[in-house]
Amino acid sequence: MKLKGYCIAIVSAVSYGLIPLFMLPLKKEGIPVDVILFYRFFIAAVLISSIMLIKKIPFTVSKAEMGVLILLGVMYGFSSDLLFMGYDYLSPGVASTVLFMYPVFVALIMGLFFKEKIRPLTIIALLLSFIGVVLLSIKPGKFELNTVGLLIVTGAALMYGSYIVTVNKSVIKTMNPIQLTFYALLFCSIYYLLKVGYQQESLVLENARYYIDFTLFALVTTVLSTIALAYAIQLIGSTPTSILGALEPVVAVMISVLLFNEVLTTQLMGGILLIVFAVLLNMFGNQWLERRSALRKNIL
């Protein structure tokens, strides 16, 4: 069960890391960010509602659950807002690596408010991942990081970390992940619909091809990623899931190098390798410790 949870968390991280592949070309077309994100989350909610109908998953939720789901939608939307604002100050790869600081916030929130015991290997993995993030931000001869962009994306990381903790520690913890994801994305799309209306932006798309682009964007980076995230949190918990999110910046950096002309430096490669090592250490190291502990108990 643990290994399944780790694999699902990896799928979530990789698919989420593909966001720049879809987002940046749409921004270059001149489509407002709020419009892009409205379609992303609304189409994702429609796709997930179709899955719910096919699987006969109920739409009914309690009042307490509804309150938490609305909060999740706002948190997810605000986190996305801050991340894409950060794209205006940082390269896609660097912005995504800074976003990876969210495991630090998850660990801090879980430790401060929920007294969760953090394994030593998890702490080591957090530290190695953070060092990897620093290496990814180093350009030849200097540490190149925009302060405003750093603060904005750090805010996105804090909000995303809070989202993960809320899923794991609220009344919706045992909710069907697909049902949870549907409502979180639905309320997130409403958040952006209100923003679009307030800013008087048009939802009319001039090119029909954009609808295909938005559907792929929603399917890959939102439906797949968010459902997998919810399942992973239920199977292995908040902190391990957030550690495996280290793969998100790795994917984003590789996309930046291959498609958006970011230079692949020694520091960049070092950061990627360090993050991958931290992921493997957390995944297999903690699993090995759990098996050894269980074996000792059986012997005794």
C-alpha positions as CSV (number, residue, x, y, z in Angstrom):
1,M,0.0,0.0,0.0
2,K,2.9,2.4,0.9
3,L,4.6,1.7,-2.5
4,K,1.4,2.4,-4.3
5,G,1.0,5.7,-2.5
6,Y,4.5,6.7,-3.4
7,C,4.0,5.8,-7.1
8,I,0.7,7.8,-7.2
9,A,2.4,10.8,-5.5
10,I,5.1,10.7,-8.2
11,V,2.4,10.7,-11.0
12,S,0.9,13.7,-9.3
13,A,4.2,15.6,-9.1
14,V,5.3,14.9,-12.6
15,S,1.9,15.9,-14.2
16,Y,1.8,19.1,-12.1
17,G,5.3,19.9,-13.2
18,L,4.1,20.1,-16.8
19,I,2.2,23.3,-16.1
20,P,4.7,25.6,-17.9
21,L,4.4,23.5,-21.0
22,F,0.7,24.5,-21.3
23,M,0.6,27.8,-19.5
24,L,3.3,29.8,-21.1
25,P,2.2,29.3,-24.7
26,L,-1.3,30.4,-23.8
27,K,0.0,33.5,-22.0
28,K,2.0,34.4,-25.1
29,E,-1.2,34.3,-27.1
30,G,-2.4,37.2,-25.0
31,I,-5.1,35.4,-23.1
32,P,-5.5,36.8,-19.6
33,V,-4.2,34.6,-16.8
34,D,-7.5,34.6,-14.9
35,V,-9.3,33.4,-18.1
36,I,-6.8,30.7,-18.6
37,L,-7.1,29.5,-15.1
38,F,-10.9,29.7,-15.1
39,Y,-11.0,27.4,-18.1
40,R,-8.4,25.1,-16.7
41,F,-10.3,24.5,-13.4
42,F,-13.8,24.6,-14.9
43,I,-13.0,22.0,-17.6
44,A,-11.2,19.9,-15.0
45,A,-14.3,20.0,-12.8
46,V,-16.6,19.0,-15.7
47,L,-14.3,16.1,-16.6
48,I,-14.2,14.9,-13.0
49,S,-18.0,15.2,-12.8
50,S,-18.2,12.8,-15.7
51,I,-16.1,10.3,-13.9
52,M,-18.3,10.6,-10.9
53,L,-21.4,9.9,-13.0
54,I,-19.8,6.9,-14.6
55,K,-18.6,5.5,-11.2
56,K,-21.9,6.5,-9.5
57,I,-20.0,8.6,-6.9
58,P,-22.5,10.8,-5.0
59,F,-22.4,14.6,-5.2
60,T,-24.0,15.1,-1.8
61,V,-21.8,16.4,1.0
62,S,-22.5,17.7,4.5
63,K,-22.5,21.4,5.5
64,A,-19.2,20.9,7.4
65,E,-17.6,19.3,4.4
66,M,-18.9,21.9,2.0
67,G,-17.3,24.7,4.1
68,V,-13.9,22.9,3.9
69,L,-14.3,22.3,0.2
70,I,-15.0,26.0,-0.5
71,L,-11.9,26.8,1.6
72,L,-9.8,24.4,-0.5
73,G,-11.0,25.9,-3.7
74,V,-10.0,29.4,-2.6
75,M,-6.6,28.1,-1.3
76,Y,-5.9,26.3,-4.6
77,G,-6.9,29.3,-6.6
78,F,-4.8,31.7,-4.6
79,S,-1.8,29.4,-4.8
80,S,-2.1,29.3,-8.6
81,D,-2.5,33.1,-8.7
82,L,0.7,33.6,-6.8
83,L,2.6,31.0,-8.9
84,F,1.7,32.5,-12.2
85,M,2.4,36.0,-10.9
86,G,5.9,34.6,-10.1
87,Y,6.4,33.6,-13.7
88,D,6.6,37.3,-14.5
89,Y,9.7,37.6,-12.3
90,L,11.3,34.2,-12.4
91,S,12.0,31.6,-15.1
92,P,9.5,28.7,-15.2
93,G,12.1,26.3,-13.8
94,V,13.2,28.6,-10.9
95,A,9.6,29.5,-10.0
96,S,8.7,25.8,-9.9
97,T,11.7,25.0,-7.7
98,V,10.8,27.8,-5.3
99,L,7.3,26.5,-5.1
100,F,8.8,23.2,-3.9
101,M,9.5,24.9,-0.6
102,Y,5.9,23.9,0.3
103,P,7.1,20.6,2.0
104,V,8.9,22.8,4.5
105,F,5.6,24.5,5.3
106,V,3.8,21.2,5.5
107,A,6.4,19.8,7.9
108,L,6.2,23.0,10.0
109,I,2.4,23.1,10.1
110,M,2.2,19.4,10.9
111,G,4.8,19.6,13.6
112,L,3.6,22.9,15.2
113,F,-0.2,22.3,15.1
114,F,-0.6,18.5,14.9
115,K,2.5,17.2,16.7
116,E,3.3,14.8,13.9
117,K,6.5,12.9,14.4
118,I,8.9,13.5,11.6
119,R,11.4,10.7,10.8
120,P,15.1,11.7,10.6
121,L,15.3,10.6,6.9
122,T,12.4,12.9,6.1
123,I,14.2,15.8,7.6
124,I,17.4,14.9,5.7
125,A,15.3,14.6,2.5
126,L,13.8,18.1,3.2
127,L,17.2,19.6,3.7
128,L,18.7,17.9,0.5
129,S,15.7,19.0,-1.5
130,F,16.1,22.6,-0.3
131,I,19.8,22.6,-1.2
132,G,18.8,21.3,-4.6
133,V,16.4,24.2,-5.0
134,V,19.2,26.6,-4.1
135,L,21.5,25.0,-6.7
136,L,18.8,25.3,-9.4
137,S,18.8,29.0,-8.7
138,I,22.5,29.6,-9.2
139,K,23.6,31.0,-12.5
140,P,27.3,30.9,-13.6
141,G,29.2,33.0,-11.1
142,K,26.2,34.4,-9.1
143,F,23.0,33.5,-7.2
144,E,20.4,35.0,-9.5
145,L,17.0,35.2,-7.9
146,N,14.4,38.1,-8.0
147,T,13.4,39.0,-4.5
148,V,9.8,40.0,-5.4
149,G,9.4,36.8,-7.4
150,L,10.8,34.8,-4.5
151,L,8.3,36.3,-2.0
152,I,5.4,35.8,-4.4
153,V,6.2,32.2,-5.1
154,T,7.0,31.5,-1.5
155,G,3.5,32.7,-0.7
156,A,2.2,30.2,-3.3
157,A,4.2,27.4,-1.6
158,L,2.8,28.3,1.8
159,M,-0.8,28.2,0.4
160,Y,-0.2,24.9,-1.4
161,G,1.3,23.4,1.8
162,S,-1.8,24.6,3.7
163,Y,-4.0,23.0,1.1
164,I,-2.3,19.6,1.6
165,V,-2.6,19.8,5.4
166,T,-6.2,20.8,5.2
167,V,-7.0,17.7,3.0
168,N,-5.3,15.4,5.5
169,K,-6.5,16.9,8.8
170,S,-10.1,18.1,8.2
171,V,-13.5,16.4,8.1
172,I,-12.9,15.6,4.4
173,K,-10.0,13.3,5.2
174,T,-11.9,10.1,4.4
175,M,-13.9,11.6,1.5
176,N,-13.7,9.9,-1.8
177,P,-10.7,11.6,-3.5
178,I,-12.6,12.1,-6.8
179,Q,-15.5,13.7,-5.0
180,L,-13.1,15.9,-3.0
181,T,-11.2,16.9,-6.2
182,F,-14.4,17.8,-8.0
183,Y,-15.6,20.3,-5.4
184,A,-12.2,21.8,-4.8
185,L,-11.8,22.5,-8.6
186,L,-15.4,23.6,-8.9
187,F,-15.0,26.3,-6.2
188,C,-11.6,27.2,-7.6
189,S,-13.2,27.8,-11.0
190,I,-15.8,30.0,-9.3
191,Y,-13.0,31.9,-7.6
192,Y,-11.6,32.7,-11.0
193,L,-15.0,33.4,-12.6
194,L,-15.5,36.1,-9.9
195,K,-12.1,37.6,-10.7
196,V,-12.8,37.6,-14.4
197,G,-16.1,39.3,-13.8
198,Y,-14.6,41.9,-11.5
199,Q,-11.9,42.7,-14.0
200,Q,-14.4,42.7,-16.8
201,E,-12.4,40.3,-18.9
202,S,-14.0,38.4,-21.8
203,L,-14.4,34.6,-21.6
204,V,-14.9,34.4,-25.4
205,L,-12.0,32.6,-27.1
206,E,-11.2,33.8,-30.7
207,N,-9.6,30.5,-31.8
208,A,-11.5,27.2,-31.4
209,R,-8.1,25.5,-31.0
210,Y,-7.8,27.1,-27.5
211,Y,-10.6,24.9,-26.2
212,I,-8.5,21.8,-27.1
213,D,-5.4,23.4,-25.5
214,F,-7.4,24.2,-22.3
215,T,-8.9,20.7,-22.2
216,L,-5.4,19.1,-22.4
217,F,-4.1,21.6,-19.8
218,A,-7.0,20.7,-17.5
219,L,-6.7,16.9,-18.0
220,V,-2.9,16.5,-17.6
221,T,-2.0,19.2,-15.0
222,T,-5.2,19.3,-13.0
223,V,-7.4,16.2,-13.2
224,L,-4.6,13.7,-13.2
225,S,-2.4,15.6,-10.7
226,T,-5.1,16.6,-8.2
227,I,-6.8,13.2,-8.0
228,A,-3.4,11.5,-7.6
229,L,-2.5,14.0,-4.9
230,A,-5.7,13.3,-2.9
231,Y,-5.1,9.5,-3.2
232,A,-1.4,9.8,-2.2
233,I,-2.2,11.9,0.9
234,Q,-4.7,9.3,2.0
235,L,-2.3,6.4,1.4
236,I,1.0,7.8,2.8
237,G,0.2,11.2,4.5
238,S,0.9,14.8,3.9
239,T,4.7,15.0,4.5
240,P,5.8,12.1,2.3
241,T,3.5,13.3,-0.5
242,S,5.0,16.8,-0.3
243,I,8.5,15.4,-0.3
244,L,7.8,13.5,-3.5
245,G,6.6,16.8,-5.0
246,A,10.4,17.4,-5.5
247,L,9.8,15.9,-9.0
248,E,7.6,18.9,-9.9
249,P,10.6,21.4,-10.3
250,V,12.7,18.7,-11.9
251,V,10.1,18.3,-14.7
252,A,9.6,22.1,-14.9
253,V,13.3,22.8,-15.2
254,M,13.7,20.2,-18.0
255,I,10.8,21.8,-19.9
256,S,12.5,25.2,-19.5
257,V,15.7,23.9,-20.8
258,L,14.2,22.0,-23.8
259,L,11.5,24.4,-24.8
260,F,12.2,27.8,-23.3
261,N,15.9,28.3,-23.8
262,E,17.1,28.0,-20.2
263,V,20.8,27.0,-20.0
264,L,21.6,23.6,-18.6
265,T,24.4,24.4,-16.2
266,T,26.4,22.2,-13.8
267,Q,24.5,23.8,-10.9
268,L,21.2,23.0,-12.6
269,M,22.2,19.4,-13.1
270,G,23.4,19.2,-9.6
271,G,20.2,20.5,-8.2
272,I,18.1,18.0,-10.2
273,L,20.2,15.1,-9.2
274,L,20.1,16.1,-5.5
275,I,16.4,16.5,-5.5
276,V,16.0,13.1,-7.2
277,F,18.3,11.5,-4.6
278,A,16.2,13.1,-1.8
279,V,13.0,11.7,-3.3
280,L,14.5,8.2,-3.5
281,L,15.9,8.5,0.0
282,N,12.5,9.4,1.4
283,M,10.6,6.8,-0.5
284,F,12.8,3.8,-0.1
285,G,14.7,4.7,3.1
286,N,11.5,5.2,5.3
287,Q,10.0,2.1,3.8
288,W,13.1,0.0,4.7
289,L,13.0,1.4,8.2
290,E,9.3,0.5,8.6
291,R,10.0,-3.0,7.5
292,R,13.0,-3.4,9.8
293,S,10.9,-2.1,12.7
294,A,8.1,-4.5,12.0
295,L,10.6,-7.4,11.7
296,R,12.1,-6.6,15.1
297,K,8.6,-6.5,16.7
298,N,7.9,-9.9,15.3
299,I,11.1,-11.3,16.5
300,L,10.6,-9.9,20.0
